[in-house]
Structure formats: C-alpha cells, structure tokens
Amino acid sequence: MSNPNDVTGLVAEYRVLFDGIDGRQTSSLEDALVHEGEWTPEAAAHLLYLARAYGSFMLRSALAISLALGVEDGELGF
C-alpha cells in the first residue's frame, strides 16, 4: 500500500480473507486472521474487538476490518 492513509487495499484484503465466513462467528474470523492473516490469536481477538466495539473510528487495521465486516458504529456506538 503506497499511501498509509488509504486503507482501500487493506479493506479489500480483509474482504477476501473473510469471504464465505459468517461475520457473527468470531471464532471463524479469528481463525482466518490467525491462519491466513498471520496475526497471533491475541492480536486477532483484539482487532475484532476494536472493529466491533469502535467501528470505523479506531486504528487503521481495525477500520479496515470494520469496513470489511460492515460494522459502521460498533457495539459501543461511537
């Protein structure tokens, strides 16, 4: 990705990674992040928490995951 402010490529990458996985199945998403995305289990759990809890407001990777999952406002509603 040439521009670190542009997460378009990262969003597309996570969409492909999560293709065919029920977005409600946290364990399946974590498994995909660990085995295909090369994240540690702890990091995968935290990224998904951030994506779900904060939506597009937080870190770039959490933003990309939340956009790929369509979690706009997150569970906390920020």
N, C-alpha and C positions, 0 to 999 in steps of 0.2 A: 504494500500500500504506500503510494508516494506521498500522500498528504495525511498526516496523523489525525487531522481534524475531520477527515472524511471517512466515515465508517461503512460506506456503501459496500465495499468489498468484504468486510468482516461480517456484515449482516447477511450477505449472500452466502458466505461460507457456513455460517450457523444455520441458515435455512436448509442448505444441502445436508448438513450434518444431522439435523432434526427431521428431515423428510421421512414421513411414514411413522413417526413416533407421536403417540398421543401426548400433547403438551401438558396434560394433567398428571401424567405418570412421571413423577420426579425421579424415581429410581432409574427409569429408562433414559431420561435426559442426562442424568449424572453419568450413567454407564457410557452413553455416547460421548460425552465430554471427556471422560477418562480414557476410553479406548481409542477413540477416533480423533479427539481434540488434544490429546496428550496433556490434559490437566491432571493434577493429583485429585484424589477423592475429596479431600477437604476443600480445595480450590473450586472444584465443580459445584459442591454444595453451597459454598459462599456466593459464587457467581449467580447461581439460580436463585438464591435467597435475595440477593440485591436486585436481580431482574424482576422478580415477583413483588418484592416489598416496596421498591422505589420506582420501578418503571424506567422511563427514558431519562430520568433526572440524574442518574448517577454515572459512575465510571464508564469509560468508552466501551469496554467489553461487556459490562452489564447493559449498557444502552443497546449494543448490537444484539445481545441475547434477547432482551425485552422486545425489541423490534421484530426479531425473527419469530418470537412467540406471540406477538400481538398484545403484550401486556403494556398498555399505554400509561395508566395511572398507578399501577401496582396495588398491592393489598393495603398499603398504608395511606393511599390516596393523595400523595404529594403532587 
